[in-house]
């Protein structure tokens, strides 16, 4: 079974993808790592950020093996520099 996951994108991830939001079709059950891997596969320009990007699910940072379900708020947060 597949599920559609809506992903919110911020900063460099948004600029690279060209949108603040995208959708992914993933096999259920999916994990935070599966979302990040599928996003990077769909948008190769994100590969340079892959190891540094964080996934948040429903407002909390997720571990790689945390589950993701259709309807969850999933956000990709790339590294941010500043001072």
Long-range contacts (C-beta under 8 A, 24 or more apart in sequence): 1-27, 1-28, 2-26, 2-27, 2-28, 3-27, 3-28, 3-30, 3-69, 3-70, 4-70, 5-30, 5-35, 5-68, 5-70, 5-72, 5-74, 6-73, 6-74, 7-35, 7-39, 7-74, 7-75, 7-76, 8-73, 8-74, 8-75, 8-76, 9-75, 9-76, 10-75, 10-76, 10-77, 10-78, 11-77, 11-78, 11-80, 12-49, 12-78, 12-79, 13-46, 13-49, 13-53, 13-76, 13-77, 13-78, 16-43, 16-45, 16-46, 16-49, 17-43, 17-45, 17-46, 26-68, 28-69, 28-70, 29-67, 29-69, 30-67, 30-68, 30-69, 31-64, 31-65, 31-66, 31-67, 31-68, 32-57, 32-62, 32-63, 32-64, 32-65, 32-66, 32-68, 32-74, 33-64, 33-65, 34-68, 35-68, 35-74, 35-76, 36-76, 39-76, 49-78, 49-79, 52-78, 52-79, 53-77, 53-78, 53-79
